[in-house]
């Protein structure tokens, strides 16, 4: 059940169906794939892929415009430090959104009979569906971004209803959480509608001819805080209690039994409104005339007899009485399973945990190896801390290692211990403090009732104390919280989605009849701590034999656990990553003396956007191409691939009349140019230029773009290359400008570099560097470490540092093909004569090396000139190639500079 050997490791890369995980050996893929996945998923995946490749043909104009904005447009997001970073949706998020839109908008799926067409198992029947309205279940691993999927589908429904004549979708949304903890998490994203504006959910005004941001008129109502309800444009964010009708009281902080207040997954017994609520949300949502329902953690809706399901059914029936119907129900969950383990038949999209782990979307669970587990014994004692002393000690040792690693990076590692009852909860909390001084006043004990939901002891606490408990459990990731460990009777089954759990210790028996799934158990520790990083993260999981057997049962879902030595002298030094930091604790280093400062110069090259209408394709000077002949059969299916990665972008299928539409082809090339050149906007100006070039200037004579033979010619690689190369050169010539000078706007100091993590690689401890280690990277790993060793011994080197990305020193330059890019040199060196050198090491020649070196030479001249008023530091540069370095073996930096400068300037 291993992943396909070619399974993509980037979470942004499109996942072809034939590379996806399925629960059987690889040699059975051709015969068992469709039968072993959720019954609808295999066929839906294949057809959604074909639809994506065909540029979303058949979808409404609104859907196509939104899909193009979300997934085919580059998005730059402002960071807190004033910089910008690129935003991209994970492919898992994209596929979930595409699947729902394709089913509804293209295939017209409105009920269970429409969905039955996609059954690949042959075992699904209509009586397995309990609803009479469109319901789609999206299965996504914990931490894969279900809330982002919700936000995109809400926006899609809203704009589809607004812009598409006759749309049956809705502009009112009921977003339901199973409990107060999940509600808190959703509220963090939806409050102030921030997810719609912080993420690129809403297209810019003018995109595809609509004023999207102006037209998105939405009011958010949270729980009982219901403002004026308009006929359309409402998001009701609530836990399920508020939506029930009837006089059954909702759990309150004043109740003796508080388990339902916090986390209860509700069964057949409905629970109504709060005792102090004056707003009947259940009545409000039944009065409006258009509504779509979105359920988070939707595995709770596993039985039609449950009040949750009956509540949604009642809303639908209320609409039917007005000759309307529930527009849509979207359920998102990591575990859409019934109590008997059967998958929800409505599941249409699946991103399993095994794929999320492989793509570093979540942490990798690691377990103690056999030798480590053999050292653990259950002692005969009625006292839990005596019985499981070995397990708790191992958990503390693993947590200490992770705490030391992450503290240097500004993160707090959290220990999570699960026990079996309230008394033992107190006992374990006190014991952790006793054996681990670092946990003094830092253990948060959460009592729970018989079935594990968060509450307090039966004696009760004040409302203020209970609210504080909830707040403390949600804030434990932050440094403002004093807590570093949580002890709970279960695991806060969902919703409690802190990111910093690095160690999980399970001391529960886990009865076989429990409907708690192992993925839900692991889920509390799977969310990543570090975003914007591709580095692997881990969570250490350990516990009693019963607990470990329970956790390991998830291997049936394809998850494979790494088993490592843990604990004691025989345990491991954490090798999940290497931490690189300024070595301030080293007693033999003078950080001030080893620090190197570089001037931060203003950009020399800038892209000044000009109206692309100034482009004149008739002046490109390209060689005219001969038109190739193709048979009708060869023009029946025309495939267009992207230039950079040769991925299929879309396919044109000719109809029976042989007619074709050239517009998607022109649009494809225009979008690719904008994307490759990182231009935001300009599509409307570029499209007619690309069209004119194709028609009048690309071939030996003017052509008819509607001709299938011409379209087939346009898909040829040499044709694409001519078009891309000449448009790229012309656009760059129009927009990239050299300012002619640079000025100092600040300084970069090596000592200010923040600690960061990197993959375990070869490294060199360095005495002449502010950094604790010099880590080799990429193909030049061996050369970089050899060069660092040379700098450590060269008599005329005073200090040096690897120019890690975290240092922040990079140069803008123009590539050989005319594109604007940035480049990060490899080393910064200060010699004994106070000169500062920038060194580039290369294991093999690259196309843009001359351009990089010319830019580096220019930067050194600019920096030397700009620094005259600050003391006159001289800046120089050296290019070191592996072959020459190994042959020359210089004994000093001066010797290296004189030899290799001649090489790179020659």
Buried (B, 14 or more C-beta within 10 A) or exposed (E): BEBBEEBBEEBEBBBBBEBBBBBBEEEBBEEBBBBBBBBBBBBBBBBBBBBBBBBBBEBBEBBBBBBBBBBBBBBEEEEEEEEEEEEBBBBBBBBBBBBBBBBBBBBEBBBBEBBBEBBBBEEBEEEBBBBBBBBBBBBBBBBBBBBBBBBBBBBBBBBBBBBBEEBBBBBBBBBBBBBBBBBBBBBEBBEEBEBBEBBBBBBBEEBBEBEBBEBBEBBBBBBBEBEEBEEBBBBBBBBBBBBBBEEEEBBBBEBEEBBBBBBBBBEEEBBBBBEEBEBBBBEBBBEBEBBBBBBBBBBBBBBEEBBBBBBBBBBBEBBEEEEBBBBBBBBBBBBBBEEEEEBBBBBBBBBBBBBBBBBBBBBBBBBBBEEBBEBBEBEEEEEBBEBBBBBBBBBBBBBBBBBEBBBBBEBBBBBBBBBBBBEBBBBBBEBBBEEBEEBEEBBBBBBBBEBBBBBBBEEBBEEEEBEEBBEBBBBBBEEEBEBBBBBBBBBBBBBBBBBBBBBBBBBBEBEEEBBBBBBBBBBBBBBBBBEEBEBBBBBBBBBBEBBBEBBBBBEEBBBBBEBBBBBEEEBBEBEBBBBBBBBEEBEEBEEEEBBBBBBBBBEBBEBEEBEBEEBEBEEBEBEEBEBEEBEEEEBBEBEBBBBEEEEBBBBBEBEEEEEBBBEBBBBBBBBBBBBBBEBEBBBEBBBBBBBBBBBEBBBEEEBEBEBBBBBBBBBEEEBBEBBBBBBBBBBBEBBBBEEEEBEBEEEBBBBBBEBBBBEEBBBBEBEBBBBBBBBBBEEBBEBBBBBBEBBBEBEBBBBBBBBBEBBBBBBBBBBEBBBBBEBBBBBBBBBEEEBBBBBBBBBEEEEBBEBBBBBBBBBBBBBBBBBEEEEEBBBBBBBBBBEBBEEBEBEBBBBBBEBBBEEBEE
